[in-house]
Amino acid sequence: MQALEKYHKYLIDETKRRLIDECQERTLKCLDFLTEEEIWYRPNDQSNSVGNLVLHLCGNVKQWLHATIGGEKDIRTRQAEFDERGPLPKDSLKEMVIELMQKSADILDDCTPEDLLCIYRVQGFEENGVGILIHVTEHFSYHVGQITYFVKAHKSMDVGYYEGMDLDKTD
């Protein structure tokens, strides 16, 4: 396998692991811990609800990944993600995340090494495909951290992401 193809495979596999295996699972798990009222709770006017964050994540991935590397039309209305007051049903939010990640996995599976080197215009920025994947992954992870913090703080619980694992293991 040539070096570029090898690195391409590593990047795609790692993006899928972080985005789909970790972020999707954690988002769905957190939504399951919350009632619909809690999902749409805003502590103040400057904060977003968990529901807003889920809508924002879906919009961001569709714009940054689906409308660039995936070649779809960019139809995002970003502000609407934050203006929504819900309650959209929890099951609808979960289905949005699942469908988003299924489509994202398909796009990543079809992504070529050349796609990673292309320059795309997104949100007024010029980004290459590698930058797109890094942005989508870190942005999703960042907001999953906010959602996780909300669940831990609001429910006074451990979300159990590492349950049964020895994280002090050194070998």
C-alpha positions in Angstrom: 0.0 0.0 0.0 1.4 3.4 -1.0 2.1 5.9 1.8 -0.7 8.3 0.8 -3.3 5.5 0.7 -2.1 4.2 4.0 -2.4 7.5 5.8 -5.7 8.1 4.1 -7.0 4.8 5.5 -5.7 5.7 9.0 -7.3 9.1 8.9 -10.7 7.8 7.7 -10.7 4.9 10.2 -9.8 7.2 13.1 -12.4 9.8 12.1 -15.0 7.1 12.0 -13.9 5.7 15.4 -14.0 9.1 17.1 -17.1 10.5 15.4 -19.3 7.5 15.0 -18.1 5.0 17.6 -17.5 7.5 20.4 -19.4 10.7 19.7 -22.6 9.2 18.4 -22.7 6.6 21.2 -22.1 9.2 23.9 -24.7 11.6 22.5 -27.3 8.9 22.3 -26.4 7.7 25.8 -26.7 11.2 27.2 -30.1 11.8 25.5 -31.3 8.6 27.1 -30.5 9.9 30.6 -32.5 13.1 30.1 -36.2 13.8 29.9 -37.5 16.0 27.1 -37.9 18.8 29.5 -34.2 18.5 30.6 -33.1 18.2 26.9 -34.6 21.7 26.2 -33.6 23.3 29.5 -31.6 26.5 29.2 -29.9 27.8 32.4 -29.9 31.3 31.0 -30.4 33.2 27.7 -26.6 32.9 26.9 -26.6 29.1 27.1 -27.9 26.5 24.7 -30.0 23.5 25.6 -28.8 20.0 24.9 -31.4 19.9 22.2 -29.9 23.0 20.6 -26.5 21.4 20.7 -27.8 18.3 19.0 -29.4 20.4 16.2 -26.2 22.4 15.9 -24.0 19.3 15.6 -26.2 17.9 12.9 -26.1 21.2 11.0 -22.4 21.5 11.4 -21.6 18.0 10.1 -24.0 18.4 7.2 -22.4 21.7 6.2 -18.8 20.8 6.8 -18.7 17.2 5.7 -21.8 16.3 3.7 -21.8 19.6 1.6 -18.0 19.4 1.0 -16.5 16.0 0.6 -20.0 14.5 0.3 -20.9 16.9 -2.5 -24.4 17.7 -1.2 -26.0 21.1 -1.4 -25.4 23.4 1.6 -28.9 24.3 3.0 -27.9 25.1 6.5 -29.6 27.9 8.5 -27.2 27.9 11.5 -29.1 30.4 13.6 -32.3 28.2 13.5 -30.3 25.5 15.4 -30.0 27.9 18.4 -33.4 29.5 18.1 -35.3 26.3 18.4 -37.0 26.0 21.8 -38.5 22.6 21.4 -39.4 20.3 22.6 -38.7 18.2 19.6 -39.2 14.6 20.8 -36.1 12.9 22.2 -36.6 10.0 19.7 -36.6 12.5 16.8 -33.3 14.0 18.0 -31.8 10.5 18.4 -32.9 9.5 14.9 -31.4 12.7 13.5 -28.0 11.7 15.1 -28.2 8.1 13.8 -29.1 9.2 10.3 -26.4 11.9 10.3 -23.8 9.3 11.3 -25.0 6.7 8.8 -24.7 9.3 6.0 -21.3 10.5 7.4 -20.0 6.9 7.4 -21.1 6.5 3.8 -19.3 9.7 2.8 -16.2 8.7 4.7 -16.2 5.2 3.1 -16.4 6.9 -0.3 -13.7 9.5 0.5 -10.6 9.2 -1.7 -7.1 10.4 -0.9 -7.7 13.2 -3.6 -10.8 14.3 -1.7 -8.6 15.0 1.4 -6.3 17.2 -0.7 -9.1 19.2 -2.4 -9.9 22.8 -1.2 -13.5 23.4 -0.2 -15.3 26.6 0.7 -17.4 26.2 3.8 -18.8 29.0 6.0 -16.7 31.5 4.2 -13.5 29.6 4.9 -11.2 27.7 2.5 -10.4 24.3 3.9 -8.8 21.1 2.6 -10.4 17.7 3.2 -8.0 16.9 6.1 -8.9 20.1 7.8 -12.6 19.3 7.3 -12.3 15.9 9.0 -10.3 17.4 11.9 -12.8 20.3 12.3 -15.9 18.0 12.3 -14.3 15.6 14.7 -13.0 18.1 17.2 -16.2 20.3 17.0 -18.5 17.3 17.6 -16.3 16.1 20.5 -16.3 19.6 22.0 -20.0 19.8 22.1 -20.4 16.2 23.3 -18.3 17.2 26.2 -20.7 20.0 27.0 -23.7 17.6 26.8 -21.8 15.2 29.0 -21.1 17.9 31.6 -24.8 18.9 31.6 -25.9 15.3 32.3 -23.3 14.9 35.1 -24.1 18.2 36.7 -27.9 18.0 36.3 -28.3 14.4 37.2 -25.4 14.1 39.6 -24.2 10.9 38.0 -21.3 9.2 36.1 -22.3 8.6 32.5 -20.2 5.4 32.5 -18.3 5.9 29.3 -15.4 3.8 30.6 -17.4 1.5 32.8 -15.5 -1.8 33.3 -12.3 -0.5 31.8 -9.0 -0.2 33.8 -7.8 3.2 32.7 -4.8 3.0 34.9 -3.5 0.0 32.9 0.0 0.8 31.6 0.8 -2.2 29.4 
